[in-house]
Each structure stands twice: as structure tokens, then as C-alpha cells.
């Protein structure tokens, strides 16, 4: 398998777990999943990464209307209290059950949004007001190598741009990145169907970056965001030249 095919498998498995694949994409993926052991391992790995996020959270009381709204968006029936059970291991046979994965995919997407929102709030004591009029999007950027979430991209209304103008904000979730000397991180985006990525600038370890939405080539469901490791000064090409450090796709919230 080529490196590009491996990266595509990682991305497909991640989207499957968080539930952002379309119906046709999901069916095609599940057909591949039944016969592809390496793809099954990627799905298990993504599930383990998302489960690991819960260890970083302090329990909070959510608004009572939140879960019915999530259920309505997912097309689910009334929520029923599930019986208590021990967490399943990644290699448990239940993970291969298609009906189980359909349930987990929807819940994982909702949980990822809730967890990322809480993590951002914990790191931003005085958060900027969130855009209300325009659609809101959130992307949890995961490390394809190390696993776990490292950054979040969220839509905001920021004083750093013109009053009332929508923007996206890149927020680190963990400690500062250990960037080798002579290297830098570069922020990229690519709407679904676009011919190539667009650079959104260089990023310092631990830096919060705000970019007006008007400077993006587009923002919608499944818009790709990623951080890559580049030479000092950025990629010498109009596309990434170094390895992907973190990657994720936007979901509307």
C-alpha cells in the first residue's frame, strides 16, 4: 500500500467513526471494511483515540434540550437509558457488527463536538462570542501518527476582524508542539471538491490563530483543515511539502 493510500484509509476510517460519511460513502466503506483487516485496525484505532478524549474532561451538566436536539438531527427515536456496561476492548467482536457501528458513528460525532467545545471553553476563560447568524462549524484535528486530538477549528465572531464578521479560530488543546529547529507549522484548508489546498498561514506552538471566513476558499461540511510540518518560512510550493501533523474535517453544529 502506498503512503497516499494509507493516509486515505486513515481519513476514511476517521470519518466513518465520527459519522460524517454520506449514505453511499458509508455503504462502500462498510463493504471494504468486512474484508480489509488493515482498515478494521484503523477503525479500532480511531475509536480508541476518541475514547481517550473522555479522560481529559471534567463532568458537566448539559442543557436538558441538547440530547433531544442531537437525536432529532440524527433521525433517532426517543432516547432510552442504556444499561451500565464495561468498556469494550478495541478487538471485541462487537466492533465488527454493522448495526453497532451505525449507532457508535452517530454518537461519536455528537460526543466529539461536545468534548471539543468543553475543551476549548476550558482553555479560553473569556471566549469570544460565537457567531449566531451564520452557520457554525467545528473541526477536531487529530494526529494521524500519535493519535488523539491536538487542535480545534471553530467559527467565531472576533474582535480581531471587522465587527460582526465571521471568522474561524484555530485553538491548541494540549501543550506546545515540539517543533524541530528550522521547521514551522503551516495551516491549510481545502473544501470538498476543491482542486488544491489553500494556506492560512504559519502557526507557532501554542498559538491561537483567527482567520476571517472571507479569506477561506469555502467553509461547509467536510471542509478539510490540517497542520503540516514545513521549512522555516513555510512550504516552497502552493501545497504542503511536509508531513501532516494534525488533520480533520468540519461538521456543522
N, C-alpha and C positions, 0 to 999 in steps of 0.2 A: 504494500500500500504506500502510495506517495505521501509526502508530508502534507500536501494540499488536501488530499482525500481524507487523511487523518483529521485535519483541522475541521473539515466539513462534517465528519462524523461526530466530532466533539460538539460542534454548534448545533447539529440536528438533534443530538441526544439531549442537550440542554433545553432546547425549545420544546421538545416533547415532554420533558419532566415538568416545566413550568406552564405547559398548556397553551403555547402561542402558535402552534401549527394549525393550519386550516384543516377542514374535514378531509379533503383529498390528500393533503400532505401527511396527515396523521395515518390514514389508511395505508399509504405507500410505505411510511416508516414502520408501521407495525408488521407489514408483510416482510420487510427486510429484517426486523428485529427477531422474528421467530427462527431464522436460520443463520444469523450472524452473531457468533459468540463475542467478537470484539465489540460490536455495537451494544450488546447486552451489558458488557463490562462498563462501557461509557455511561449507559443509563444508570447503572448501580452507583457509579462514581458521582454522578450529578446528584442523585438522591442523597448520598452521604454528605455532600457539600452543603446542600440546603438544610439537612437536619442539623448540621454542625452550627448553623447560624443561631439556632434557638438557645445555645449555651451562652450567648453574649447578651441576651435580653433579660431585662427585669420585667416581671409580670405587670401588666397594666390593665385597667378596666376600660373596655371599649364601649362606644355608644351602642345601646341595645338595637338600634335600627341598622347597624353596619352589616351583620351577618345576613339578615333577610335581603338586603340590597345585593350582596355578593351572590346569594343563592339565585336571586332573580336574574342577574346578569349571566350566570352560568346555566340558566334554564333548569335548575334543580327544583325538586319538590320541597315541601316543608322540612326544615332541619330537625333531625332526631338525635337525641343524646346517644352517642356511641358508647358501648361498654368499654370499661378500662382494660387495657392490654399492655403487655410488654413490647417495647420497640422491636421491630423485626430486623434481623441482620440483612446486609445487602445481598447475600446469596440465598435468602429464603425463597422457596419455590413460589410463594405468593406474588413475588415481584414479576413473574412471567405471565400472570393472569391478565388478559387484556382488559376485562371489566374493572379490575382493581386499579390498573394504570390510568384508565379514563377518570376515575374518581380522584386519584392522587394528583394527576396533572392539573385538574381544576383547582383543587385545594392548595397545591404548591404555589400556583400563580398568585392566588389570593394571599397566602401566607408570606410569600416573598415581598409583595407590595407592602403589607402591614409591617413586617420586620424591618424593611429598609426605611420606611417612614419613621419608625421609632428610633432607629439607629441615627438617622440624620438629625432628629429632634434632640437626641442626647448630646450630639456634638455641636449643636447650634443653639445656645441658650436663648438667643434673641433672634429667631428665624425671620427671614424676610417674608412678607405676605405672599401667599401663594396665589397665582392667577386664578380668578373665578370665572371671568367671561370666556376666556379661551380654553380649548381642551387641555387637560393636564396629562402629562406623560411621565413615566418613571422607568429607568433602566438600571438594573443591578449588574455591575460589571464584575465578572468572575475571572479568576486566573485559570487559564487552561492547563497550566503545569502544576501549580501548588494547590489549587482548589480553594474554595472559599471566596466570599465577596470582599473586594478591596475598595471599590468606589461606587458611588451612586450618581446618576444623572437625573435631575428633576426639573420641571418647569416652575418658574417663579416670576414674580413681578419685582424687579430690583431697582434700588436707588442708583445702582451702577450704570443703568441705561436710562433712556428718557422715561419720565413718569408715565406709568401705565403700559409701557411696552413690555411684551412678554420676552422672557429670556430662559435659557437653560443654565443650570448650575451644576458643576462637577464638584462632588464633595468626597474627600477621603474618609474611609470608615475605620482604618487601622493606623498603626504607627507609620512614620515616614518611610518611604521606599528607600532601599539601599541601592542607589544608582551608581554604577561604576564611574570612575573619573573619566572625563572626556565624552560622556554619554548624557542623554537627556530623554525625558518622556515627551511624546507628542500625542496630542488629542485629535482623533479623527471621527468623522461621521459619514454614513452612506445610507441614504434612503433606499428602501427596497425598489429594485429595478433600475437604480442609477448606474451609469456606466463606470464610475470610479469613485473613490473616496474623496472627501474634502477635509483639508487640515483646519482645525480650530485653534491651533497654536501650541506652544510649548507649555509644559506643566512642571513646576518644581515639586519635589516631595512634600506632601502635606498641604499643598496649596489648594485653596478653593477658587475655582475659575467660573466666571459668569460670562456668557456669550449671548447677545441678543438673537432671538429666533430669526430676525430678518437677515442675519449673516449665514444662516444654515441653508443648504440646498433643499431642505424639506424636513418636516417633522410629522410623523404619523406612526401608527402601529408598526412594529418590526423594523423601525429605523435603527441601523447599526451604529453603535458607539464603541470605540476601542482606544486603548493607550498602548503605544508601541515604544520600544527602546531604539533610539536613533542617535546618530553622531551629534556632538555639540553643535547647536545651531539648527538642528532639525534635519529631516530627510532631504537628500540632494535631489530627490525626484518628486513629482506631484502625486506620490503614493507612498505608503510605508516601505521602508527598506530594511527594517529590523524586525525582531521577533515581537509577537503580541504579548503584552504583559497582562492586560485585562480586556475583556470583551463582553458585550451584552446587547440585547435588543430592547427597544422601548415598548411598553404596553400602556394603553390608555387607562387612567384610573379615575 
